Amino acid sequence: MIKVAVVGTNGLAQYIANTLATQTSHQFVILSRRVDYSNPADLRFKLAGVDTVISTISGNPQLALIDAAAAAHVRRFVPSEFGGPPSLRPQNDLLDNGRRAAIIRLHQHEASGMKFTIFTCGILYERFGPGGMAASQIGLNSIIGQEGEYLMDFRRRRAQIPYLNASGQPATVCMTSANDVARFVVAALDLPSWPREFRLRGERMSMRDVVAIAEAIQGRSFEISGFTGTSLQDSVTYARAVGDRARETRLHHLIATSENRYDFVNTNLNQLVSVHPERLQDFLIRVWSSAA
C-alpha cells in the first residue's frame, strides 16, 4: 500500500480518485484548486509521506507542484499529459500548454531521486459525447472543450476530418475514455517498475472510421468536410489574418491529428494490467442513449 496525491478537481482527477477509493487499498489525498501553489512550504507539507503524485493541472501551478514534490522526496511523479506521445510534438507547439516546461523541470529533478512517467492515451472519447469534454469537467478552458468542437459533432451529424497525413496515408488516432485512463493509471500503481512512458488505448482507427461508427449508430450519413494538409494551412492563415484565434486553435488541433500526433502503433500498458477498455462504439451508444 502506498500514499498517492491526486492533484486537480477536473473530471479525470475525479475518476482517478474514485478508482483509488473503490478498487484499491492505497491511501490518497486530493489537492484541490484551493491549494496555494505559490506557497512552497504549504505544498511540501501537503505532500509529506506521498509516494506518487498524479497531476492533472498545468502551467505554473504544475511547475510549483513538481518543485514541492521533489523537495518532499516524492518517489515518482505523473505529469499532466494524457494525450499523444510527447516525442511527436513540435518544439514550439501552439497547443503545448506548459507541458514541455514541466518535462524539462522533471528531468532537472531526477538527479535528486524523483522519477517521472508519462501516460499516453491519445484523445479522450469524451470529446464526442453530449456536452463534449466540458460535461465531464475536463478541458473547461480549452477551445475544443465543448460538444462538437473537435473533429465530429455527433448531435448535428457533421464532421471535419483530415483524410490523409503528410505521407498520403489515412490519418489515424488512438482514443480512450477518461474513466479507462483512470483505471489504467491506478492499475499501474501495483506494477514493480515504471518506464519513462506508458502507452495505453481503447481504440486505434482512421478518422473516417471514427465517423463511420457514428454514422452507423445514428443510422444516417454525416455531412463531412474533408481537409488536406494544404487546405488546413490555408484555413489557419485566413483565421490568423482575420484575428479569429479560437478558429485558429481548433484548426491546429486538426493539424495535429492529421500529423498523427495522437497516434501510436504499440502499447505497453494494456498488456501489463487487467483493464479491458471500452470500445468507441459502446461508449457512444451508452452516453448518447442516456442523453436522449
N, C-alpha and C positions, 0 to 999 in steps of 0.2 A: 504494500500500500504506500502511495506517495501523496504529497500535497501539491495540488495544481492551482494556479491562479488563472482564471478566465477573465480577460480584460476587454471591456466593452459591454454595451447593452443592446446591440443590434440583434437581429434575428439569428444570425449564425452563432453568436455568443450564447444566446438563449438555448439554442439546440444543443450546443456543447455542454452547457451546464445541466440541462435536463437529462442528457445521456449519462453524464457522470453520476447524477443523483439516482437514476433508475437502473443502471446496468453495471455499476462498479461499486467497490467499497473505498475508492480513493477519497481522501479529503479534498475539498476545493473551496476556494474563496472567489468571489466576483468583485472585480474593481469596476465600479460604475462611473458614469460621467461626473459624479460628484467628487471624484478624486482630483486633488490639486496636483497636476503634473508639473507644475513649476516649483514644487516643494520636494527636493530630493530626499530629505530626511524622512518625510512622511511616507514617500513611496518605498524607501528601503524598509521602514517599519512594517508596512503592509505586506511586503514580500518576504519577511523573515520566515525561514523554515520551508519556503516553497522550493520544490524540486524542478517543476516545469511551468513556464509561463506560456500561455496561448493568447496571442494578441489579435484583436480584431479592430484595432484603432490604427490611425495613420498619422503622417506628418510629424510635427514637433512633439506632440504627446507621446508618440511611439518611440522617438529618439530618447526622450527623457526616461521612458519606461525601460528601454534597453540599458541605459547607463545605471539606473537604480537596480535592475536585476543583476547586473554584473557585480555591483558593489555589495549586494545582499548574498552573493555566492550562489545564485540560482544555477542549477546544473545545465539546463537546456532551455532554449527559447524558440518558440514558433512565431515567426513574424506574420503580419497581416498581408499575406499574398493571396492564396486561394484563387488562382486564375490559371493563366497559361505559364509555360516554362519561362522563368526569368531570363534564361540564356537566349531566348528568341526576341527579347525586347531591344529596340534600338537604343543607343546611348542617350539621346535627347528625346525620349518618348513623351509626347504630349499627354499621354494617359498614365504617366508614371505615378503620380500622387504620393511622392515621397518614398516609394518602395526601394529605389536604388540607394538612396541615402541610408535607409535602415539596414540594408545588407552590408554596405560599407562599414557602418558602425558595428555591426555584429562581428564582422571579420576582425575589427580592431580589438574587440573584447575576447576573442578566442584565446589569446595568449594567457589571459587570467583564468581560463578554465571553463568559461561558459560556452557550450556548443550551441549550434542552431541548426534547425531543419525546416525546409520549406515544403509545404503541402501544395502540390499542383493538381488541380481538379478540373481544369477547363472552365467553361462558363456554367452558370447555375441555371437549372431548369426554370427556376422561379421567374426568370426574365419573360417567360412565355405564359405565365399564369395570370389569373384575374388580379388586376391591380399592379402587375409587374413585381419586381423585387421589393418595392416600397411596401407592398401589402404584407411582406414578411419582415418588415423593419430592417431591410438590407438596402444599401445604396441610396439612403434617403437624400443625400446631397449630390447624387450622380445625375448627369444629364440624361442617362438612359435608365433611371430607376423606375419610371412609371410604365404602365402597361402599353405595349405596342411600340416602344421607343427603340427597340433593337431588333433588327432582322425580320421579325414577324409580328403582326397584330392578329392574334387568333380570333378575337371577337369580331373584328371587321373583315376578316378573311383577306388580308393584304400582306405582302412580303416584299422586302427589299433585300436581295441577296446577291453577293458576288459569286458568280458561277465558277470562275476559274482562278487559280492562283497565278503567281508570276511565271510559273513553269508551264502554264497551259493545262494543268491538271485540275480536276474538280476540287474546289476549296472544301476542306474538311474541318471538323471541330469536335473536341471532346467536351462532354457535358456530365453534370452530376447534380442531384438535388442537394439543397443546403442541409437537409436532415441527414442525408447519407454522408456528406462531407464530415459532419459532426461525428457520426458513428465510426467512420474510418479513423479520424483523429484520436478519438477516445480508445478505440481498439488498439491503436499503435502504442499507447502508453505501456502496454504489457509486453511489448517486444524487447528482447535483450539489447539490441543496438539499433541506432538510427543512422541512416545515410545523410548526406547533405540535402537530398531532395527525395521525398516520397511522391510518386505519381499514382494517381487513382482516378477512376472514372466510372460513370454509369453507362455511357454510350460513346461511340465514335462513329460519325457518319458525315456524308456530304451535306452541304447547305440545302441542296434540292431535296434530299431525302428527309430532312427535318420538316420542310414544308409539306412534302408528300404525306407524312404521317398525320399532320394537322388536317390536310385535305380529306384524308380517309376518315378521320374522326368526325369531321363536320359533314361529310358526305357531299361536299361541294368544292369546286375549284376555287383557288385563291387568285386574286389579282396580283400578279408578280411583276416587279420591276427588277430586271437583271442588270448588274453592273459589271463593267470590265475595269481593270486597273486604271486605264486611261480615263474612263468616264468618272471614276471615283475622284481621281486627282483634279479633273476639271471642275467637278462639283465643289471640292474643297476650295479651289481657287476662287470660285464665284462666291461661296459663303463668306470667305475672308474679305473679299472686295466689298461686300455689302454690310460687313460687320455683324453677320449672324453667327455669333460664337457658339451658340447651342447646336446649330446645324453642323457647323464645322467639327465640333467634338463628336457628334453622332456619326458623322462620316468617317472620322478617324477610327472609331470602333469597327466600322465595316472594313476599312483598310486593314486593320489588324487581323480581322477574321480572314480576309482574302489572302493575307500573307501567312496564313496557317499558324498564327502566334498562339492560338488556343488549342493546337493540335499536337499530339504526341502518339507515336506508334505503340510503344511499350509501357506497361505499368509495372510497378514493383511492390505496391502495397495490396492491391486486390488479391494477389497470390498468398499473402502472408497472414491475413486476418479473415475471420469468418463473418464477413459483411457481404450480403447479397444486395447490391444496389437496385433501386427501382429503375425500370426502363422508361424512356421518354414517353412512349405511347401510354403506358399505365399512369404515369404522372399526369399527363394532360387529361385523360379520361377522368381521373379522380378529382382533380381540382376544378375542372370546368363542370362536372356533374353536380358538385356541391355548390357551385356558384349559380346554377340555373334556378 
